[in-house]
Amino acid sequence: MLSKMNFSKLSLLVATILGFLFIHIPIFLIILYAFSTDEKTFQFPLPGFTLRWFGVAWDRPDIWDAIFLSVQVASISTAAAIVLGTLASLAIYRSSFFGKEVISFLVILPIALPGIVTGISLRSAMSLFGIPFSTWTIVIAHATFCIVTVYNNVLARLRRNSYSLVEASMDLGANQWETFRYVVLPNIATALLAGGMLSFALSFDEVIVTTFTAGQQSTVPVWMLTEFIRPRQRPVTNVVAVFVILVTTLPILAAYYLTQESGSEKK
């Protein structure tokens, strides 16, 4: 029996390591090729290592334009998602009405659908209403799925908290705004922060929906896709990919630890 248990543990360990390598080796290769001396082909082992491409990327105005646009879009989309996602979660949490589960499903639908379906539907709607494609159409498109991350985080936190705190606040003479500010908001603060960070990361690296709803601008993922289709200096694209990895990974890690801490505090 002991040998079977050891074999099972060893099998799980090997499967975990293989899965980890399968996921992360491509990411490691992207980082590695950012230092390659060869600017057109992928060779392994690398012909040499250089920091030249980081300087080249730093001096490329098109890269900075894409970065500034991505940060702008992600910031505005996240702000809109925090407001709208919080309001939607509060409405669903406290209200009881016919079709409540359907409404909740419709809120999370944009992130559940394939990106190409969401992109085509948004582009069709914007064309139908005569909305010119610009930075704001990208913001609107990204906000549709960013709302979901905030909504899910806040709703889960509200369901773990007792409504008696709100009732006690109202009984003690606080109005609705004071109750929200001093009772509800502190309890959902980490959920809002985690949802906002996830929203920023999702918006920053979104490419499919952006392709359908952008005008002549290029966010960082769209710029990278264009560079891979018409490669000039592939290591520069890998340098930008390293930047994207950092920008998207750090908020996700922070959101993960925030939700873990809040969960452990609750216990």
Sequence and secondary structure as in RCSB ss.txt:
>XXXX:A:sequence
MLSKMNFSKLSLLVATILGFLFIHIPIFLIILYAFSTDEKTFQFPLPGFTLRWFGVAWDRPDIWDAIFLSVQVAS
ISTAAAIVLGTLASLAIYRSSFFGKEVISFLVILPIALPGIVTGISLRSAMSLFGIPFSTWTIVIAHATFCIVTV
YNNVLARLRRNSYSLVEASMDLGANQWETFRYVVLPNIATALLAGGMLSFALSFDEVIVTTFTAGQQSTVPVWML
TEFIRPRQRPVTNVVAVFVILVTTLPILAAYYLTQESGSEKK
>XXXX:A:secstr
 HHHHHHHHHHHHHHHHHHHHHHHHHHHHHHHHTTBS SS   SS S B SHHHHHHHT HHHHHHHHHHHHHHH
HHHHHHHHHHHHHHHHHHH   TTHHHHHHHHHHHHHS HHHHHHHHHHHHHHTT   SHHHHHHHHHHHHHHHH
HHHHHHHHHHS THHHHHHHHTT  HHHHIIIIIHHHHHHHHHHHHHHHHHHHHT  HHHHHH  S   HHHHHH
HHHHS S HHHHHHHHHHHHHHHHHHHHHHHHHHHHHHHHH 
